[in-house]
């Protein structure tokens, strides 16, 4: 999966949860997109389901993810690790 595909899927998930358009990956999840704690947890679960990954407990702290870019970077890291393990 390419980084562009990862980015688009993450943005799609966030847009669905927030019911608003993500035009800039530097938008903050809480302040700019009005995500509350329940939506942040739902975001993490959706990421695991959509990308078929299992996040480490240390990465499951929603408030450590501040921007859309933070989420994209987290998913990219896990997808690349998963890809490396299957080679």
ABEGO torsion letter per residue (X at the ends): XBAAAAAAAAAAAAAAAAGBBBABAABBAAAAAGBBAAAAAAAAAAAAAAAGBBBBAAAABAAABABAAAAAAAAAAAAAAAAAAAX
